């Protein structure tokens, strides 16, 4: 069977391209549809359907633009009520893509409309399942997201539906089927996903805790809800965009790709409510940046942290980026619904500095320097800004946890009257933390270069014994 996984690491997201006899289908596409159009054109195939496994929370899908550009039909599973033209399929409904068959299997639980698509080849042999967020490799979709959009749902109800879907719809399928999930490790849509992005259903029945046939429904619900944290604030906003519709990606790109001189950029920052988002590397950012700019580096889990830390997807944004990466930044913002970039700094930060405009900096120290500081002052405040699950697994002794993902609460732990030192795993998140608090008036935070990895590697600090985490959220 000709099916290809198109994986995007920064969102731990998998879309799928299915092709047979000149016809193609796309499953769960990202916002920018160019790669899918190019793939179909390469084989001279016509995209006939865009299949959605559910209304996604962690990204804005490209189904509307794909349908507009190709004439493809958008397909959702039962109970979906999109605000635009689409097919709401019935359970067990059949769709043909060339000589292949796609069978709808309604699997509510992650969301009520969640659907798994069974792929059947030209000989009638069942090949695999595109499982969306119903079944991951090593995990299943968290059942607490749809309740933030639909008032009368609870996570317990959804977990119960998911149990029934897995037991009655998924587990009876053949062991040799290939599982094609929507996400891998790093996504916030599950709590403990594998780094592998495909597997056989038979192997998952053996190793996936959620497919343990000995679990009662009550035990399953308890297990599936343990280790969940509050979902990122942008999730419900992305769900609504996927349900109601959104602006074309082309429109978003045209608005955002406006080159602004340093003076025009400065004027836009002062005359609007735009957030200045600096996407350069943490080390480079620390050495000089526009005052009040927030650093979220493009070479990391950029979109996820933008979504977690910028409360409103309608926030206007002004971008500072490395040369020739401006379009990439605007694209990755749009993937998670941040469609209101209004321009970028032409010439980058060097142009700003060359015009002698005001510059700010954030101090950094090495792990060795921090060890000397702590030796001289054992009471020096040090904060670990990693997720609580990471901190619980292993951390420096006598260091407080102040997670970046709950920064408003973590900020209350920060002293304003003395220098404090912060670290994450490697330096990416701690610079985000420092830049946000710097913009809020905290000018006393010092970042530790290399984070916990460097701290532990120095062998100059006492560290707790490692405990394997039960959740990666």
N, C-alpha and C positions, 0 to 999 in steps of 0.2 A: 504494500500500500504506500502511495506517495504522500507522506505527511512530514512536514518539517516544523521543528520547534524554532521560533524566533525569540531568543532570550535577551532580556535587557537587565543587566546586572544592578544598576542603581536602584531599581524598583523591585528586584528579584522577581521579575514578571516574565511569563511565558505566553506568547501568542502562538497560534498554529496556522500553517498554510496547508490546505488539502487540495489535491488536484487530480482530476481524472478526465481523460478524453476531451481536453480543451476547456473544461469547466473547473472553477476553483471556488473554495470557500475559505474565509478567514474566521478564526475563533478568537474572541477577546482581544481585539487590536488596541494598540496604544493610540494616543491622540494624533500623532503625526503619521499620515497614511502613506507617505512616499515609499517607504520600504516594501509595503505590500503591493502597491501598484507596480513597482519595478520588478518584484518577483513574478507577478503574473505576466507582465510584458515579456520577461525573459523566456517564458514558455509559450508565449502567444496564447495565453489562457484568458478566459472571461470570468471575472469574479461574480458568481451567481448569488451567493448568500454571505451574510455576516452573522455568524452565530454568537450570541451572548449567553454565557452561563448564568449570569445574574447581573443586577445593578451594582457595579463595583463601587467600593468605598475608597480605595487607596489610589485610584487614578481615574482620569476622565477618558473614557473609551473613544476610539476613532470611528465608531460605527456610522455616525451621521455623515461625516465627510466622505467616508468610503461609499456609502449609498448614493450620495449626491454626485460623486465623481464617476461612478461605474454603473449606476442603475441597479445595484445589488439589493436584494431584499434583506431587511434586518429581521432576525428571528430571536425571540425570547421564549422562555418556557412558560408553563401554565401559571396563572395568577398575575403575571406582569401587566402593568398598566402604564406603558410609556406615553408621554405627551406628544407623540409624533407618529408618523405612519410606520407600522411594523407588524409582523406576524406574531401573534401570541399563540404558540403551538399547544396542542393537546398532548397529554401523556401518551407515549407510544406512537406519536405521529411520525411519519416517514418523509424524509427529504432525499432527493436524488442529486448527486453531484457527479456528472458524467456517469460512469458505470458503478460508482460507489453509492452506498446507502448510509444516511445519517439518521439514527433513531433517537427520538426524544425520550429521556427518562427523567421524570420529575423527582428531584431529590431535595425537598425543603429541609432546612435546618440552619445552614449558615445564614440564608435569607429564605423568605417564603417562596420566592420564584426560582430559587436555585435549581439548575438543571444540569444533568450529565448527558453528554452526547455519545452514543454507542456508534462506533465506526465499523462498517461492514464492507468487505472488499467485493470485487466484481464477481467472485465465485460464491458469494454468500457466506464467506467465513468471517466471523467476528474478530476484528483485529485489535481494537483498543477502545478506551474511553477518554474523552476530553472531560475531565472531572471538575473544572473550575475550582471553586473553593470548598467543594464538598469533601474531596479527598486529596490530601497532599501526600508527598513521600515522607512517611514517618509521622504524620499528623493529620488532623482534619481542620476544617475552617472553624474559627471561633464563632460561637452562637450569640454574641452579645452586641453585634453591630446594628442589625435591623431594628432593634428596639429603640434606637436613638432617632429613628425616622418614623416608625409606626408605633403609636402610643400604647396600644393595648397588648403589645407583645412583651414577653419577659425572656430573659436569657434561659431560664429554666424550661419554658415552653419550647423555645427554639432548639435547645439541647435534646429535648425529648423527640422532636420531629427529626433531628439529625440521627438519633439512635435508630429510629424506625427506617429512615432512608437507607442507612448503611446496612442494616440487618436484612431488610426486605427487598431492596433494589440493587445494591452494590455487591454484597457478599455472595449472593447466589450466582453471580456471573463467573465465567470460566477463569481458572487460575492463570492461563497463558495470555490473557489480555494485557496490553501495555497501558499503564496509567499515565495520562498526560495532564498534569495539574497546571493551575494558573500561576502558581508561585513556588519559589524555593526558599532556602534559608535566608533570613534577612528581612522578610516581609512581616508586617505587623498583623497580617490576617490570620496567622496561626501562631502558636506559642513555642513550638519546638520542631520546626521543619528540618528535613535533611538537606545537605548540600547537593545531593543527587536530584536531578530534575525529571527523571522518568524511572519506572520500575515495572515489574510484572505485578499484577493484582495478587497472584499466589504468594509472592514473597511478602507483599504488604500484609496479607492475612496472617503471616507468621510473625512479623516484627513490629507492626504498627499497633501501639497500645489501644487505639480506639476501635480496632477490629478484633479485639480479644473476645472470642465467642462466649467466654465464661463470665463476662461482665453483665450484671443485671442492668436494667434500665436506670434504676436509681444510682447504682455504682458508676455507670457511664456518665450520668449527668454531673455527679460530684467530681469525677475525674476530669471531665472536659472543662469545667468551670474553675478548677483550681489553677492558680498561677496567672490568671488574666489580670491585666491592668487597664486603666481607663484608656480607651482608644484615642488616637490623635484627633485633635479638634477639627481637622479639615475633613475627616471621613464623612460625616453627615452632609457636608456641603457638596462633596463630590458625588455622593449618592443622588442628591437632588438634581445636580447638573446632568447626570446620566439618565435620570427619569424624565426631566422636563425638556432637556435640550440645551444647546449652548452655541456660542459664536463659532463660526468656521475657524479652523486653525490658521488659514491664510490671512484672515482679518486680524487675528491676534498677533501674528508675526509682523504684519505690515505696521501695526501700531507700535510694536515694541522695538523694531529695528531702526530706530531714529537716532542717528549719531549727533550727540550734543557736545559742543565745545565746553571746556571747563567753566567758562562764565555762564553759558546757557544751562549747564548741568547744575551749577550753584544756584541759579535763579529758580530753576524748576524745583529744587529741593526746598527752597525757602518759601516759594509761592504756592506749593501744593502740600498735601499730607503724605507725599510719597516717602516710602522707606528707601534708604540708600543701602543696597545689598551688594557687598563686596565678595566676589566669588573666587578670589585668588587663594593660593596656598597659605596655610596658617602662619608659617614662619615669615613669608614675604609680607603678609598683612601686618603682623606684629611690628615690623620695622618701619611702617608708615602707612597711614590710611586717613581718609576724610573723616573729620570729627563726626561722631554719632553714627557712623556706618556700622552695619552688622556684618560679621564675617560668617558665611556658610560656603565652604570650599566646593567648587564644582567637581573636584576629584575625590569624591566620597559619596555617602548616601545623601546626596544633595536634596533631591525632591522630597524625601521622607522627612528630613529635618526642616525644610521650608514649611512643609505641611504641619509639622508638630509645633512649630514656634511662631509662625505668623498667623494670628487668629482668624483673619478674614480673607477669603480667597479673592475678594474684590479690592483688596489693598493695592493702591498704586505703588509701583516699584521702579526705582532708578538703579541701573546695573553698572557695577564696575567689574570688568572682566579682563583676563589676559587677551592680548591681541588675537583676533580671528576666532575667538570663542564666544562672541556675543550671541550669535544665532543659536549656538548650542545651549546657552544659559536660558534664553527665552523659550526654546523648545521644551527644556526640562521643567521649567516653571509651568508651562501650559499642560504638561502631562498630569499635573496634580491640580489643575483648575485655576492657577494664578495667571489670569489672562490680561492683567492690567499693568503690564510693564509699559512705561511711557517714554523709554529711551535709555541710551547707554552713554558712558563717558568716552568720547572720541579720543583716541590716543592713550586710553587707560590712565592709571594712576601717575605714570611718568609725566603725562601732559599736565595734570593737576599740579604736580610738584614743580614742574618747569615754570609755571606761572606764579610761583611763590605764594601759593595759597596755603591756608592753615593746614597743618598736619598733626595727627595724634599718633601715639605709639603705645604698645603694651609690653611691659617688661617680661622677660623669660629667664629662667634659670635651668641649669642641668640638674640631673638627679644627684650628682656628686656635690654640687653647690648647695642643694637643698639639705643634704645630709650634714654638711658643715654648719648650716644655719640652725638645723634642729639640734645639733650637738651643743651649740652655743646657747640655744634657748629651747629647751624641751617642750615648752608650752606654746610654741609658735603654731598658729592656726593653719591646718591643712585640710582641704576638702577634696573628696573623691566625687567627681561629677558623672561617673558612669551610671548605668541603670542599676536599680536596686538588686536585680538578679545577679549582675556581675559583681557588685560589692559583696553580697552575701556569699558568693562563691569563693572569693579570695580578695583580701584587702590589707593595707597597712594597719598595724595596730594603732589605736588611739587617734584614728582619723575618721571624721564624720562623712556620711554620705549625703550629697546634695545633688540629686540627679538633674541633668540637663532637661530631661523630658517633663519635669515638673518645676521648671525654673522659677515660676512665681512664688511657689512655696519655698524652694531652695534659697531664693534670694534673702528670705527672712533670717537665714542662718548666718549670712555674711556680716562680719564686723565692718563698720565704717571708720572706726577710730584706730585701726592698726592694719599692718600689711598681712594679707592672707595669701596662701599658696593653693593653687588648684591643679588637678590633673584628671585626665580621663585614661583611656587605654593607650593611646598613642599620640595625642596632641590635637586631633581634629576637633573633637567636641569641646574640649576645655577652652579652645580659642573662641568658639561660638559663644560659650558661656561668658567668657571674659568680655567679649565685645558687646553683648547685650547689656551686661551690668555696667560697663563703661558708659554706654549711652544713657543709662539711668542714674549716673552720678557716682558710681563706685570706681574710684581711680586708684584703688589700693590692692588690686588683684594681680598676682604674679603667676604666670603659666609655667608649668614644668615641662620642659622639652622631652619628648619621647614618652611621656605619661607613665602609666603603671608598668609597662614593659621595661622601660629604662630604670624605674625605681627598683623593681624586683631584680633586674639584671645586675644592678650595682652591688647587691649583697650587703648594703649598708643600712638596711631597714628591717625591722621585724615585720613579718607578714604572716597572716593567719594560714592555717592548713587549707589546702584546696578541697572544696566540696563541689561535686558535680551539680550544676544547676538543673532544676526541674522545669524551668521555663526560661525562654530567651527573650521574653517581653520585659 
